[in-house]
């Protein structure tokens, strides 16, 4: 962690509940909760509602713990970047030490309680996910390699596998494919963000691909990963958790996603500057909808299968 001194002395009593909640990265947590819930619901073995609710709660706490530890370690970076300058630590609402303590305690509580509520395989998986995000990604990859978001994206892809493990106690082809769709989606999603964030990553000295290789190369990589993502997304449709409803949604979503990546690839920097990276911003926003609708389609397919409808 780099030296970080400015704005870190929070005034006693100044921090509010919302400031501590913001440390948990609630928007990221919502993705963790949703994909873990889908992984749980589409699994072939059901769990009692109380167990399911408890499991999702503790997975959410584990995701929040990762966010707090990330904000603790990255406080110096967050202070420099416009997108993160108002987070609780750089804003002086919460001290780095408080964020670290919160993150460590939530990590311990979430893992132990998930083990007691569900099974210890799922709990171990959650512990590994927290470690991967806080240590492998935040402390190592993020500041050392342009592959940071490629490898580090695995942390955000584990939740549906954890949800599946809560129900089944193990791993399967289906859970790996749910992991893979998020894993392959993460790089183009974040690279599109980096395209229109312009100098933020450069100022923060974060080796994002746009900084180390330039925007033209990043455009090629966005297209490449989108092309590689499509067969994975479609392939889920032919597994036990897939079906015609999911496959129809996946076909439409991937055609649109590929079209967006193709448009980005064909643009030059002058055109992007002229419309203030409007195409990249639209692709980034659609990428959020892309992932949400894929997992929503899996959930819908599972619901229809429970009613003996919509199966292959």
N, C-alpha and C positions, 0 to 999 in steps of 0.2 A: 504494500500500500504506500503510495507516495505521500510526502508531507502534506498535511491539510490542516491549516490553522484558522483561516478566515471563516467567520460566521459559524463556528462550531460550539460556542459557549451559549447554550440555551439558557434563558432566564428561568429560574425556578418558578413553576406554576404557569409558565407561558404555553407549554405544549398542551394540546387538547386531545381528546380521544381520537378525533379525526386525523391528527398528525401521526399518531402511532399506527392507526389503521392504514394510512397511506404508505407506511413503511412496508406493508405486506404486498404492495403492488396489486391492488384489488382487480384491476383490469386483466392482468396476467393470471391472477388467481381464478377469475371467472372462466378462463379458457381451461385451466387445470381441472376445475370442478366439473365443467361440462363434459370434457373428453373422458375423464375418469368415470363419470356417471354413465356415459354411453358404453364404455368398456364393461362396466358392471352389468348393465341392463341387457346387452346383447350376448353375454356369456351363456353357455348352454345349461349352467347350473344356477338356479335361483337362490337368493338369500332372503332371510326374514327382513321385513321393512326396517325394523329397528337396527339391525346389523348394517344394512345398507346405508341408512342415514348416518349412523355413527362413522362408518368407513369413509364416506364422502366428506364428512366434517373434518376428520383427522387428516385426510389427504389435502384438504383445503388449508389446514393449519400448517402442514408440511410445505405446501407451496408458498404460503405467506412467510414461513421461516426462511426459505431460500431468498425471497425478495428482501427481507430485512438484512440478511447477511450480505447480499449484493450491494445494498445501499450503504451499509457500513464500510465495506472495502472500497467502493467506487465513489466515495464522497468527493474526492478531489476532481474526478472526471465530471461528476454531476454538476459541480459548481461552474465548470467552464462551458458546458453545452447548454444552449438555449432551451432545448426540449426538457432538460432535467434540472435546471437551475432553481426551480421553485419547490423541489422535493424537500421533505422535512429537515434533512441534515444541512444541505447548503443554505437553506432559508433560515437556519439558526433556531428552529423550533425544537429539534431533538439532537442530542449529542451523538457522535459516533459510538461511544461506549454504551449508551442506552439501546441503540439499534442492534449492536452486537449481542448484548445480553438478551434482548427480546428474541433475536433470531436463534440463539443457542437453546434457550428454554423451550421455545415452540418446537424446535427440532426434536428435542428429547421427548416432550409430551406427545407430539403427534405420532412418533414412531412407536413408543411404548403402548399408547392407547390403541393404535391400529392393530398391533400384535395381539392385545387382549380382546379387542372387539371382533377381529376377523381371523387372521392367521399370521404366523411369524414370517412366512415367505413374502407376503405382501408388505409387511412392516419392514423387512430387510430391503425390499425393492424401493420403498419410500426413502429409507435412510441413504441408500446408494444414490437416489435421484437428488436429494438435498446436497450430498457431498459433491456430486458431479457438477451441479450448478454453482455452488458456492466456492468450491476449490478448483476443480478442473477448468471450468469455464471462466469464472470471475477472476480468480487469482492467477491463473496461468494463461489460458488461451487468449482471452480478450485483449491483453496488452502485448502479446508476443507474436501473433501470426494472423494473416488475413483469412486463414481458415477457421478463425474463432467462431463464427456463427454457423459454419458447416458442422464442425465436430460438436461444438457447444450446444447446438440445436437439439441434440439427443435428450438433454434434460427436459425440455418442454414436450418431448415426444413420448416420454415414459408414462404419463398419467393413465392413458387408456389401458396400458399393460398392467398397471397397478390395480385398476378397477377390475379387470379380467381376473387377476390373481386373487383378489378378495373373494370372488365367487368360486374359482376353480382350484386355487392353491398352486397354480402353475402357469406355464407359457404355452402358446399354440401358434400355428401359422396365422390364424386370424388376428391374434393380438400383436404379432410381429408386423403384420401388414398395416394395422392401425397406427403402430409406431412409425412405420416407414412413410406413410402419407404425411404425417406432421414433420418428420425428419427432413424429407425432400422439399416440403413446402416452405420451411423456415428460411433457407438462404435467399430465394427470390423475394420473399416477403420483406426481409430486412434489407436486402440490397436495394430494393425499390425505395424504401424509406431513406437509405443513405444517399440515393441519387438526388433527392430534393432537399435533404438536410444540408447540402453543400459543404460548408467549411467546418461544421460542428465537430466531426470526428478528427479532422486535421488539427483543429485547435486543441482538442483533448489528447492528441497524440495516440489515438486508438487506430491500429492498423486495419481498418475496414478496407474491403477490396477497392472501393472507390478512391481511397487514399494511396494505397500501395501500387495499384495497377491502372488506375484511371477509370473514368466513366465509360469509354468505348468498350473496354474489356469487360467491365461489369455488365453492360448490356448483353454481351454474348453469353455470359454465365447465367444471367436471368433466363434467357431463352433456353439454354442447355438444361438447366435444372427443371424448368417447366415441362420440357419435352420428356425428361426422365420420370417426372412425377406422374404424368398422365397414365401410362400403363399400370402403375402401382394402384392408382385410384380406381381404375377400371377393373383391375384384377380382383379387388375385394368383392366385386359384384358376383364373382363365380365361386365364392367360398360359402361356407355354411351360414355366414351372417349376411350374405348378399341376397340379391333377388332382383326382379324387374323394376321395382320402385327405385331402389338404390342405383341400379345401373343406368336407368333413364336420367336420373339427376346427375350422375357422374359424367355421362356423355355430354350433356349440355354445359355443365360447369367447366369441364376441361377444354371444350372447344372455345369457350369464351376466355378462359385463362391463357390458352395458347395464342389466341388472337391478340390479347393484350401484350404478351411477351414478344410476339413477332413485331408489333407496332413499336415497342420500345427498342428492339434490336435495330430496326431500320432508321431510327431517328439519329440525327447528328446533334452535337452539342449546341449549335446555333439555334436549331429549331426548338430544342428543349428550353434553352434560356428565354426564347421569345415568348413562349406561353407559360413561363414560370414552372416548368416541369409538370404541367397539368396531366399529361398522359401517365407519367410515373405515379403521381398522386392517386389517380383513378385506379391504376393497377394495384397499388398498395391497399386502398380501401376495399377493392373487390376481393383481394386475397383474404381478408378477414371473413367476408361473406362466403367465399369459396370453402374455407375450412369448416365454418359453422354449418353450412348446408350439407356438406358431405356427412358429417356426424349426425346431423338431424335426419338425413335420409336413412342412415343405419338404424337409428332409433325407430323411425317409422316402419322400416322393414321388419324389425323385431316385433313391433306391435302387431303388424299384419300377420306375421308368422304365428304369433300366439293365438290369433283368431283363425288360424289355418287358411289365411288368405294371402295372396301375393307371393307364394313360394314358387320355386322353380318346378 
